[in-house]
């Protein structure tokens, strides 16, 4: 798919983050847009941004975990646009919790959105993509390449997206089906996914949200451009960000040994967070002591 102008692009999770950036970039490039999200306010804002760039856009409130709703969504898109050329299963959430702290409901929530949402979207839209000789894009993550503590549910979902998408690709090739397939592995991108994440109250990895914000050097707009460039070039594997490229290289070079380096880095970061908290408490104590002496 070297040209998006006039093509029908379906994007889930389009109300914010990478989904919004993808929608806006596709609007700039002349695509016709079918945008969905569970959050109607954010979705309306994205639609306005796309319409301001001259795009034809329709919005759909959608729960990607609902299989029947996704199937009906595909029917709506077919009725509204006549088909679909590009489907990007992007909707995602995350959970900050160790396996001992995570609740069953929270883990199920992550897996339902991040994995089953992709499965539902793929199954519902694949017939339209076959007809259009289109392109399927499933969003995994850097954490679909490498595991991280406090991310067990997210890791499980994103590794599953990776395996599922590669299997779909093989099926398209074996059956000589004219659908191209890509799996995307973004690193830390400046979005609200971590600020909106559910988190265990007893989370033992202090400052995770703050650390993510500091380390997220790739903007959502940069990520969107890199993803669409990969789609134009028919890349099967689209790795976004220098951190994701390092993770990809580390796991390919070291295999499971990479986990030793990850654990060591997290322990060091946690120690730094605890040390900084201790310094802050001591500084506050000195100030209180000084005020008391003045009195």
Buried (B, 14 or more C-beta within 10 A) or exposed (E): BEEBEEBBBBBBBBBBBBBBBBBBBBBBBBBBBBBBBBBEEBBBBBBEBBEEBEBBBBBBEBBBBBBEBBBBBBEBBBEEBEBBBBBBBBBBBBBBBBEEBBEEEBBEBBBBBBBBBBBBBBBBBBEBBBBBEBBBBBBBBBBBBBBBBBBBBBBBBBBBBBEBBBEBBEEBEEEEBEBBBBBBBBBBBBBEBBEEBBBBEEBEBBBBBEBBEEEBEBBBBBBBBBBBEBBBEEBEBBBBBEBBBBBBEBBEEEEEEBBEEBEEEBEEBBEEBEEEEEEEEEEEEEEEEEEEEEE
